Structures are given as structure tokens and as C-alpha cells.
Amino acid sequence: MRIAVVGGGPAGLYFSYLMKRRRPETEIRLYERNPEGATFGFGVVFSDTALAFMAADDPETHDAILPAMETWRDLTLDLEGERIAIDGIGFAAIGRLELIRILTDRARSAGIDPRFETELTDLAEIEGADLIVGADGLNSLVRGDGSVFGAELPELENRFIWYGTDRPFDTLTQSFRRSADGPFNAHHYRYTADLSTFIVETDAATWNAAGFDGMDEAGNRSYCEDVFSDVLAGHRLISNKSHWRRFPKLSCQTWHDGKCVLIGDAAHTAHFSIGSGTRLAMEDALALASALLAQPDNIPAALTNFETARKPICDKIVGAANRSAEWYEDFARHLELGPAEFAHSYIQRSGRISDERLRSLAPRFFERYSGAWDSTEAAQMG
């Protein structure tokens, strides 16, 4: 089997490693347009159980990644200076560059020689492959205009900008602040002992009022540092090709066509507020490799089985991410709630945590705040 993998991010690297490890005779060529060691963004976050799939199916890679991760057990909401701890909602994070380095090493250990600084411009360049894996992200060459995959790509209204900072935060924290121009929130968490990701988000009206349209990189950073000056506590934001964007909600009706198949952000996106994008990409890679290893002599059947088994699972998580994104699209309205009601609204935003489950996951938070939101709901009904 000859496989061309387009994209050297977590999905492409992990798929290549898994296939080559189990079937060394497979010819795999992995193409990545960027130089080795060049990546954009800062840290990526996982839920505390997100690597469980890897522990069961690939303990060697799991054990290579785990020591490089920062972990914590609580989540913190910082509502204009009032901090609310939600116990039991654990997360882990790792620098994106470090994750890619580990996965590159794993791929090489299996006999893969990634072709960095190789940008394909036409699938005809790899037409000799028996299988083409599109692990090339949102602007996928393999997906092309998306028509054969039934792709849809609407954008959310909120604007966000992705920074880092040299202030390490104790937990994953959501900080909400108001400027003279309107409301902002920041998603921030450490991914090394001394570095954190810091994503700033605001609504369209505030973005326009602040004059970000046309503002240069230094101006963007300075404005955001001012809004979150107390959160940063004297530390600075770090830019890495940081610019304002609207989140793209990519979905595809089908993930494969002919000998082409999509995984990760080439097939779907999940809003960053639930921290599942990288997890989904790596799980896609594992599911695709498993399907091909089960039917190595029948690629069409393997691709059908991959999509049939994997897509419903992915759709469920993406659905939760979309509900979470909807909450953030309207976060300014939620700021009018009291702290307890705000926290309750936040924790239930994706529809995955009922009060019963919340009582089990976060008993200290539930005991402290449940009476307050119960009283509010009763008053509203009265």
C-alpha cells in the first residue's frame, strides 16, 4: 500500500506512525509545507481523560507525551475580579511545538521520513498513491473547494486572537472583563512551567468600537494587555502571527471520496472553548489506521467503515462544541447574571453536564453555589 499524507500536524504525524508501526511494508510519504520546528499557536489543551484512548491502544506514545504535559484538577471563572473555583473539571495542556516534536520522533522511530518544507499545489503530484490522507487543516488541499465532501464553512460572529504569555496560571481560567468599548473574555492556561496560552475574545460590536479594524499588531497587543492588566499581573502578551479571526465551523457530509480521506481540521472543527480539536484529530488518526489495518486489501471498504464508526462519535463532540460556542457568542448577556448563576450557566453551556453529574464532579462548587441558583430560578418562576 502506498499512502500520501498531506499535513505534518498531530493528525498526519500520528496516523503515519500508527500505520508504519503495524505494517512496516507500507510506503508512507508525509508532506508538510512548513520547516521542521516551525509551528503557530502556543499550547493545546485536553480534558484530563482525553489521552485515555491512547493509553489503551498506544501506551508508548501516551508515555512519551504525558511527562511533557501540565495538569490541574480545577477550573476557575474570574468574573470581573470575583474568582469562582469549579473543582473536579480537570485538564491537561502541552505546547503545540513540543507535541509535534514528540510525534515527529515517534514517526521517525517507525521509519517515516517527513518531507518538511514541501508544499503541494495539486493532487496530481501524488496521484500514484493508493490512498491520500488529508490531514492538512482548515485550508485543506485535499478537501479543495469542499463540494465533493458536502463541506459547509460558516463563521461565528465573535472575534478572537491567540496569544501566549510568560505568566503561568494555576488552572485553566476564563476571565471576563469590560473595557470602555464593551465586554471581553480570555481563555488562559499554562502549557509549560512558565508559559501560558492566552486567547482573547470579544463580540463584533465591541471589536468595531475598539477600532481593531486596521490596528497594527502592537496596538492589538497593547489594548488587550490593558483590558486584562490585573489578570496578567505585570506580564506581557507574546505574539506569534497573532491576528483577529472569526471561528470557522467546518463540517463535511462525508469524509472520503475515491481514494481521498479527511481527518482532523480538514474534516471538522470544534470550538476552542471545549479543548477537543487536537484530541479529535488524533482520535481520527487512530480510527483511520485501525480501519485500514483491519482491511488493508480493500481501501474503499476500510474508508467506509472508518467514517461509519468514527463520524457519529465526532459529531457528538462537535455538537457540544457548537453549543459552547453559542454561549460565548452571547457571553455579554450572561455577564448580567450574578456570580452563582453565571457559573451555572457556564458549566452547562455544552449540554453535557447535568446538575446531577455536576454534583458528582464538583461537590465543593455544587454545595457552595447550588442554593443561590436554585433561589434565583424559584424567584423567576414566582
PLY file of the C-alpha trace (Angstrom):
ply
format ascii 1.0
element vertex 382
property float x
property float y
property float z
element edge 381
property int vertex1
property int vertex2
end_header
0.00 0.00 0.00
1.30 3.45 -0.95
-0.05 6.27 1.21
0.47 10.01 0.78
-0.24 12.01 3.93
-0.71 15.74 3.37
-0.05 17.72 6.54
2.50 17.23 9.31
0.42 18.31 12.29
-0.73 15.96 15.08
-3.23 14.09 12.87
-0.87 13.42 9.96
2.10 12.50 12.10
0.14 10.21 14.39
-1.63 8.40 11.56
1.68 7.86 9.74
3.32 6.46 12.85
0.43 4.11 13.64
0.30 2.66 10.14
4.05 2.24 9.73
4.47 0.73 13.18
1.90 -2.00 12.49
2.65 -2.54 8.77
6.31 -1.66 8.14
5.99 -2.66 4.50
3.56 0.21 3.85
5.08 3.03 1.81
4.13 6.29 3.51
5.16 9.75 2.35
4.27 12.64 4.63
4.33 16.17 3.20
4.47 19.29 5.39
4.82 22.75 3.91
6.43 24.36 6.98
10.03 23.82 8.14
10.62 21.35 10.94
10.25 23.04 14.32
8.03 25.83 12.97
4.51 25.90 14.31
1.91 28.52 15.10
-0.11 28.90 18.25
1.10 28.14 21.74
-0.33 25.40 23.94
-3.13 22.95 23.25
-5.45 21.76 25.98
-7.06 18.38 26.63
-9.57 17.21 29.19
-7.93 15.18 31.93
-9.14 11.92 30.33
-8.54 12.90 26.70
-5.47 10.69 26.29
-7.23 7.63 27.69
-7.75 6.28 24.17
-4.02 6.41 23.62
-3.18 4.74 26.92
-5.19 1.70 25.86
-4.16 1.47 22.20
-0.72 3.08 22.11
0.84 3.20 25.58
4.31 4.01 24.22
3.21 7.32 22.70
1.00 8.03 25.71
4.01 7.59 28.00
6.14 9.83 25.76
3.60 12.69 25.83
2.42 12.54 29.45
5.61 13.84 31.14
5.54 16.95 28.92
2.01 17.90 29.97
0.90 20.38 32.62
-2.13 19.13 34.57
-4.59 20.56 37.09
-7.82 19.45 38.75
-9.90 22.64 38.95
-11.29 25.21 36.52
-11.56 28.87 37.52
-14.02 31.54 36.43
-12.80 35.09 37.02
-15.89 37.27 36.75
-14.61 40.84 36.80
-12.31 40.04 39.71
-14.53 37.58 41.57
-12.97 34.13 41.30
-15.13 31.00 41.32
-13.38 27.65 41.55
-15.09 24.63 39.97
-13.48 21.52 41.39
-13.16 18.24 39.55
-13.14 19.68 36.00
-9.59 18.60 35.21
-7.49 19.50 32.19
-4.02 18.95 30.78
-2.02 21.02 28.29
1.12 20.76 26.22
2.96 23.14 23.92
1.93 22.53 20.32
5.56 22.58 19.19
6.52 20.02 21.85
3.62 17.74 20.89
4.64 17.87 17.23
8.28 17.20 18.17
7.27 14.08 20.12
5.04 12.82 17.32
7.74 13.52 14.73
10.19 11.48 16.78
7.64 8.67 17.03
7.06 8.73 13.27
10.79 8.58 12.57
11.20 5.72 15.02
8.78 3.72 12.86
10.64 4.52 9.62
8.79 7.64 8.41
10.89 10.41 6.85
8.67 13.53 6.94
9.17 15.84 3.96
9.22 19.26 5.59
9.23 22.45 3.52
7.33 20.62 0.79
4.16 22.38 -0.28
1.93 20.50 -2.70
-0.17 22.64 -5.01
-2.02 19.93 -6.94
-3.10 16.41 -6.00
-1.76 15.31 -9.38
1.68 15.48 -7.75
0.76 12.45 -5.62
-1.68 10.69 -7.93
0.41 7.50 -7.78
-0.62 6.90 -4.16
-3.22 4.24 -3.36
-4.57 6.46 -0.58
-4.35 10.21 0.03
-4.91 11.32 3.62
-5.89 14.96 4.02
-4.52 15.96 7.41
-3.84 19.47 6.13
-6.16 21.53 8.28
-8.79 24.11 7.55
-7.31 25.24 4.22
-7.02 21.65 3.00
-5.69 20.98 -0.49
-7.20 17.51 -0.32
-10.66 18.88 0.51
-10.33 21.54 -2.17
-13.48 23.59 -2.58
-15.30 21.01 -0.47
-18.05 20.29 -2.96
-17.48 16.53 -3.23
-17.40 16.25 0.58
-20.52 18.37 1.13
-18.49 20.88 3.10
-20.04 23.87 4.86
-17.91 26.62 6.41
-19.88 29.35 8.20
-18.05 31.65 10.60
-19.12 32.74 14.08
-19.60 36.44 14.77
-17.23 36.84 17.72
-13.62 37.81 17.10
-10.70 36.14 18.85
-6.94 36.50 18.87
-4.45 33.86 20.09
-1.54 34.97 22.27
0.88 33.47 24.75
2.18 34.96 27.98
5.06 34.29 30.34
2.71 34.20 33.32
1.93 30.58 34.27
-1.64 30.23 35.57
-2.58 27.74 38.26
-5.61 26.39 36.40
-7.46 26.75 33.15
-9.18 30.09 33.75
-11.90 32.04 32.00
-11.52 35.76 32.77
-14.29 38.22 31.91
-13.70 41.96 31.82
-15.31 45.13 30.46
-13.48 47.92 28.69
-14.89 51.30 27.79
-15.74 49.77 24.41
-17.50 46.65 25.65
-17.03 43.14 27.11
-14.06 40.80 26.65
-13.17 37.34 27.83
-9.87 35.47 27.92
-9.28 31.71 27.87
-5.91 31.08 29.50
-3.95 28.12 30.82
-0.31 27.15 31.29
1.26 24.65 28.92
4.78 24.65 30.40
6.01 25.54 33.87
6.48 29.16 32.80
4.31 29.79 29.71
0.57 30.01 29.08
-1.82 30.28 26.19
-3.96 33.45 26.33
-6.89 33.70 23.88
-8.79 36.99 23.88
-12.37 37.05 22.58
-14.95 39.78 22.09
-18.17 40.39 20.21
-18.40 42.17 16.87
-19.83 45.40 18.31
-17.00 45.73 20.82
-14.39 44.82 18.23
-15.62 47.60 15.97
-15.95 50.12 18.80
-12.36 49.45 19.90
-11.10 50.20 16.40
-9.31 46.91 15.88
-10.04 47.02 12.17
-6.83 48.45 10.78
-5.00 48.45 14.13
-1.44 47.09 13.88
-0.03 44.14 15.82
1.48 46.30 18.56
-1.79 48.15 19.01
-3.81 44.94 19.30
-1.46 43.55 21.91
-1.32 46.78 23.92
-5.11 47.09 24.01
-5.56 43.50 25.19
-2.84 43.94 27.83
-4.71 46.97 29.16
-8.06 45.14 29.36
-6.51 42.20 31.21
-3.81 44.09 33.12
-4.89 42.70 36.50
-5.03 39.16 35.12
-1.56 39.42 33.56
-0.18 40.99 36.76
2.66 42.82 35.04
3.42 40.13 32.48
3.24 40.73 28.73
1.39 39.03 25.92
3.51 37.19 23.36
2.53 37.34 19.70
3.17 34.61 17.12
1.45 35.66 13.91
-1.44 36.66 16.19
-4.34 38.31 14.40
-8.08 38.68 14.92
-10.21 35.92 13.42
-13.74 34.58 13.41
-14.05 30.91 14.28
-14.78 28.71 11.22
-17.40 25.99 11.83
-16.31 23.44 9.24
-18.45 20.35 8.72
-18.49 17.78 5.92
-21.32 15.45 4.98
-18.78 12.79 4.06
-15.10 12.43 4.92
-13.95 10.36 1.97
-14.22 10.40 -1.80
-12.48 7.90 -4.04
-9.01 7.36 -2.63
-9.02 10.61 -0.64
-9.95 10.79 3.05
-10.03 13.70 5.50
-9.10 13.72 9.19
-8.78 16.40 11.86
-9.42 20.03 10.97
-9.57 19.13 7.28
-12.87 17.34 8.04
-14.33 19.23 11.01
-13.58 21.94 13.55
-14.52 22.09 17.24
-14.64 25.44 19.03
-11.60 26.01 21.26
-13.82 26.58 24.32
-14.10 22.84 24.98
-10.48 21.95 24.20
-11.15 18.99 21.91
-9.70 19.90 18.50
-6.33 18.16 18.84
-7.90 15.23 20.66
-10.41 14.73 17.84
-7.64 14.91 15.22
-5.56 12.25 16.95
-8.58 10.03 17.56
-9.44 10.34 13.86
-5.90 9.20 13.04
-6.21 6.18 15.30
-9.64 5.25 13.92
-8.47 5.55 10.30
-5.35 3.48 10.94
-7.41 0.81 12.72
-9.88 0.59 9.82
-7.09 0.27 7.24
-5.20 -2.31 9.28
-8.38 -4.37 9.54
-8.89 -4.32 5.74
-5.53 -3.49 4.13
-6.51 -5.04 0.81
-9.83 -3.19 0.49
-9.27 0.53 0.89
-12.78 1.62 -0.19
-14.37 -0.67 2.41
-11.90 0.49 5.07
-12.72 4.15 4.41
-16.45 3.45 4.57
-16.05 1.58 7.84
-13.84 4.35 9.25
-16.42 7.01 8.55
-19.38 4.90 9.67
-17.76 4.16 13.02
-16.00 7.45 13.68
-18.25 10.21 12.35
-21.15 9.79 14.82
-18.72 9.94 17.75
-17.05 13.04 16.37
-20.39 14.69 15.52
-21.49 14.34 19.14
-18.41 16.17 20.44
-18.58 18.81 17.72
-22.24 19.34 18.60
-21.24 20.04 22.19
-18.54 22.42 20.95
-21.09 24.27 18.83
-23.40 24.70 21.82
-20.47 26.01 23.85
-19.62 28.43 21.04
-23.21 29.71 21.03
-22.88 30.54 24.74
-19.73 32.56 24.02
-21.41 34.33 21.13
-23.79 35.77 23.74
-21.44 35.98 26.72
-22.12 39.71 27.22
-25.72 38.90 28.18
-24.56 36.25 30.67
-22.40 38.87 32.40
-25.62 40.40 33.72
-26.15 37.33 35.92
-24.93 37.04 39.48
-21.76 35.00 40.09
-23.54 31.77 41.03
-25.99 31.93 38.15
-23.22 32.88 35.75
-21.12 29.90 36.82
-24.11 27.56 36.50
-24.87 28.87 33.02
-21.23 28.47 32.02
-20.82 24.91 33.23
-23.99 23.77 31.48
-23.31 25.57 28.21
-22.43 22.49 26.14
-25.34 20.39 27.38
-23.05 17.63 28.65
-23.16 18.28 32.41
-26.49 17.98 34.21
-26.92 19.13 37.82
-26.76 15.51 38.93
-23.44 14.99 37.16
-22.17 18.34 38.39
-22.89 17.32 41.99
-20.70 14.25 41.45
-17.90 16.02 39.51
-17.66 19.22 41.55
-19.09 18.60 45.02
-17.46 21.65 46.65
-18.70 24.00 43.93
-22.16 22.43 43.97
-22.51 22.68 47.75
-21.39 26.31 47.79
-23.43 27.69 44.89
-26.42 25.45 44.16
-28.64 27.15 46.71
-28.02 30.53 45.09
-29.04 29.48 41.60
-31.97 27.44 42.92
-33.25 30.56 44.70
-32.88 32.65 41.56
-34.77 30.13 39.43
-37.53 29.91 42.03
-37.86 33.69 42.13
-38.06 33.87 38.35
-40.80 31.23 38.29
-42.71 33.07 41.00
0 1
1 2
2 3
3 4
4 5
5 6
6 7
7 8
8 9
9 10
10 11
11 12
12 13
13 14
14 15
15 16
16 17
17 18
18 19
19 20
20 21
21 22
22 23
23 24
24 25
25 26
26 27
27 28
28 29
29 30
30 31
31 32
32 33
33 34
34 35
35 36
36 37
37 38
38 39
39 40
40 41
41 42
42 43
43 44
44 45
45 46
46 47
47 48
48 49
49 50
50 51
51 52
52 53
53 54
54 55
55 56
56 57
57 58
58 59
59 60
60 61
61 62
62 63
63 64
64 65
65 66
66 67
67 68
68 69
69 70
70 71
71 72
72 73
73 74
74 75
75 76
76 77
77 78
78 79
79 80
80 81
81 82
82 83
83 84
84 85
85 86
86 87
87 88
88 89
89 90
90 91
91 92
92 93
93 94
94 95
95 96
96 97
97 98
98 99
99 100
100 101
101 102
102 103
103 104
104 105
105 106
106 107
107 108
108 109
109 110
110 111
111 112
112 113
113 114
114 115
115 116
116 117
117 118
118 119
119 120
120 121
121 122
122 123
123 124
124 125
125 126
126 127
127 128
128 129
129 130
130 131
131 132
132 133
133 134
134 135
135 136
136 137
137 138
138 139
139 140
140 141
141 142
142 143
143 144
144 145
145 146
146 147
147 148
148 149
149 150
150 151
151 152
152 153
153 154
154 155
155 156
156 157
157 158
158 159
159 160
160 161
161 162
162 163
163 164
164 165
165 166
166 167
167 168
168 169
169 170
170 171
171 172
172 173
173 174
174 175
175 176
176 177
177 178
178 179
179 180
180 181
181 182
182 183
183 184
184 185
185 186
186 187
187 188
188 189
189 190
190 191
191 192
192 193
193 194
194 195
195 196
196 197
197 198
198 199
199 200
200 201
201 202
202 203
203 204
204 205
205 206
206 207
207 208
208 209
209 210
210 211
211 212
212 213
213 214
214 215
215 216
216 217
217 218
218 219
219 220
220 221
221 222
222 223
223 224
224 225
225 226
226 227
227 228
228 229
229 230
230 231
231 232
232 233
233 234
234 235
235 236
236 237
237 238
238 239
239 240
240 241
241 242
242 243
243 244
244 245
245 246
246 247
247 248
248 249
249 250
250 251
251 252
252 253
253 254
254 255
255 256
256 257
257 258
258 259
259 260
260 261
261 262
262 263
263 264
264 265
265 266
266 267
267 268
268 269
269 270
270 271
271 272
272 273
273 274
274 275
275 276
276 277
277 278
278 279
279 280
280 281
281 282
282 283
283 284
284 285
285 286
286 287
287 288
288 289
289 290
290 291
291 292
292 293
293 294
294 295
295 296
296 297
297 298
298 299
299 300
300 301
301 302
302 303
303 304
304 305
305 306
306 307
307 308
308 309
309 310
310 311
311 312
312 313
313 314
314 315
315 316
316 317
317 318
318 319
319 320
320 321
321 322
322 323
323 324
324 325
325 326
326 327
327 328
328 329
329 330
330 331
331 332
332 333
333 334
334 335
335 336
336 337
337 338
338 339
339 340
340 341
341 342
342 343
343 344
344 345
345 346
346 347
347 348
348 349
349 350
350 351
351 352
352 353
353 354
354 355
355 356
356 357
357 358
358 359
359 360
360 361
361 362
362 363
363 364
364 365
365 366
366 367
367 368
368 369
369 370
370 371
371 372
372 373
373 374
374 375
375 376
376 377
377 378
378 379
379 380
380 381
